[in-house]
């Protein structure tokens, strides 16, 4: 609902500068999200690697 209201207000806005500012803010938020997801992915890959190694050691020994 909040995003829908935001997009409606953005669509009604006649000020080009405000639309550009909103675009810049949204792009910075997207960059932050991508960075966070990239960090999360690296941690997840490392964790699953440890799980795989533990499983292999347990089944071989």
Buried (B, 14 or more C-beta within 10 A) or exposed (E): EEEEEEEEEEEEEEEEEEEEEBEEEEEEEEEEEEEEEEEEEEEEEEEEEEEEEEEEEEEEE
